[in-house]
């Protein structure tokens, strides 16, 4: 996710104030995850290394937890019922 945030920040610095512009670090991260899942062999290993994940299963778990965190932030409530 760090890379996705860096890309988003750089895009906003370069293009963000020139007109209508939208960029989502979560969407960039989802794209990178889909590229990894669709890869095989050396390309898969390179994607997993770049995303700092050891396997596709680990990548899926990581992506699932990031999505869950996003949903919690939007609702303002965590799994334990506490307000954010």
N, C-alpha and C positions, 0 to 999 in steps of 0.2 A: 504494500500500500504506500510505502514511502516514495517509491518511484512515481506512482500515480499522482501523489500530492505535488511532487516536484514538477511534473509535466503540466499539471493544472496551474500552478503558480506561475511558471514561465509563460504559458499561453496567455494567461490574464495580463501579465506584464507586457507582452508583445502585442496582443490583439484586443484585450479586454476593454479598452477605452476608445476604440475606433468605431463603435457601433454596437449593435446587438450581438452578443456573444454568450454562449453557454458552454461550460466544460465541467464534467463531473469526474472527480477522482474515483468514485465507486464504479462508474461506467468504464473507465480506462482499465481499472483492475479486473473487472469482469471480462473485458476483451482479452487481456493477457492470460487470464485463467482459461478461457475458451481455446485460445491458441495452444496452450500447453496440453489440454485434454485431447485435442485433435491431433497432437503430434505423436510420433513414434521414434524409437531408437535414439540417436544422438541429439536430434532436435528436441525430443522430450526431455532428455537429461539437461540440455542447455536451458530450456524454459524453466524446469524445476529448480535448477541452480540459481537462475536469475531471480525467481520468485521466493527463494530461500525455503524450499519445501522438498521433502525427501521422496514423496510419492504423489500420485494423482489422488489417492484416498485422503492423504494429508492435506492436499490442496483443496479438496472438496470440503473437508471439515473446517479449514481456515476460512474459506469463502462463506460457508454457512454461518459461522460465528460472527463474521463481519456484517452479514446481512441482518442477523438477529440484533446486534448492537445498534445498527441503523434504525431498525424498527422500534427498539426501546427508546432511543433518543427522540424519535418522532412522537411517540406516545407520551413520553415523559415519565414512564413507569418501568422499573426493572423487573426481572423475574421474581424477586423476593417481595414485590409489591411496594417497594420504597419509591417515593417521588424523586425524580432527577432534578 
